[in-house]
Amino acid sequence: MIETYTVHQLTVHIRALFEEDPDLQDVWVAGEISNFKRASSGHLYFTLKDEQSELACVMWRSAAAFLPFEPEHGAAVLAHGYVAVYEARGQYQLYCDTIQPAGVGDLNRQFELLKARLEAEGLFDSARKRPVPAFPRQIGVVTSPTAAAFQDIQNVLRRRYPLAEVILSPTPVQGKDAPPQIVAALDRLNTHTEVDVIILARGGGSLEDLWCFNDEDVVRAVAASRLPVVAGVGHEIDFTLVDFAADQRAPTPSAAAELVTPDGFALRTDIRNLSQKLNTAILTVQGAKRDDLDAATRLLGRFSPLTQVQTARQRVDDLTGRLMRTLGHRLERQRDRLQAQRRALEAANPRALLERGYVVVTRAGDGQRVTSAWDAAEGTSVHIELHDGRLTATVRQRDTDDT
């Protein structure tokens, strides 16, 4: 029985045959562009033709964005991609990932062959790449001193990070004589300077113009540099082998200058912000330490000898007050007793009796007190003590109760 396919089944089968053929999955096709169209989506649709045949081609926007030139009708090109079947129309077409003007195909093949060989040697391994220093003191530049790229680099460095010193190691960056001079320029910076990083730079150009940066000796010199190398060759869509060997790749010379330097404005902003944070932190710590000091001072005050002395002094004052009050009370009582005794003594004082008219009589001869009439015979001289003086008299007559 004869097997019957639907159109879709047959188309899918043919597509599978295309996908299984490795020669159709990595193919270069030479031809002339016709019916070129750029869709609003950014995809490119065109036909490649020669004298006998035509081939439908498509290039997606993601790949078309990296084209180094603008394809146009009638241009002779070399297109690379893979062949597959577009099921909706049942036609095969070339899905392009790159297009080159005719004549550069040989250079591209040389590029791919050398790239594969050096990559196999490990020259492009990410593990061997070194970081670019964050704050370089000296920056070496390998380029032509008259190139616009050098002026662009200087402008960026002056704007972003004027602290860095720029040391130019001049060299041609185009032509067949350029590769050995680029190698020598790199060697000068590595051997005779103390630069922290090297910028290898050149402005944009055609594949031929940039070919010296695909030279094997130049690529090996970049990989062997003792200093980190940043490649800033061509424009963003340009790739050379030094881009893979360098420690970092920048899309342009100006971008390379930005890559090797910090942003001075951002640094100043960071410093201001950090300074404010530092001041705030210092004030916070000072406040906390001041509170701790106050608490420690209060705690120390409770155990301070001065406090104990002041407390003892206050106690002495209290005891002194109590003593003075006690002594006062005692003195008052003694004074009252003294007054009472004085009054009693005064009451018993003979002079008080004398003041009331009584007298004290003593014999003038021996001073004995005369308390009885018999104590003084007639003719005895006596002294009579009055309250305001003394009288002397002679006893002329003695009368007693017995007579």
Buried (B, 14 or more C-beta within 10 A) or exposed (E): EEEEEEEEEEBBEBBEEBBEEEEBBEBEBEBBBEEBEBEEEEBBBBBBBEEEEEBBBBBBEEBBEEBBEEBEEEBEBBBBBBBBBBEEEEEBBBBBBBBBBEEBBEBBEEBEEBBEEBBEEEBBEEEEBEEBBEEBEBBBBBBBEEBEBBEBBBEBBEBBBEEBBBBBBBBBBBEEEBBBBBBEBBBBBBEEBEBBBBBBBBBBBBBEBBBBBBBEEBBBBBBBBEBBBBBBBBEEEBBBBBBBBBBBBBBBBBBBBBBBBBEBEEBEEEEEEEEEEEEEEEEEEEEEEEEEEEEEEEEEEEEEEEEEEEEEEEEEEEEEEEEEEEEEEEEEEEEEEEEEEEEEEEEEEEBEBBEEEEBBBBBBEEEEEBEEBEBBEEEBEBBBBBBEEEEEEEBEEBEEEEE
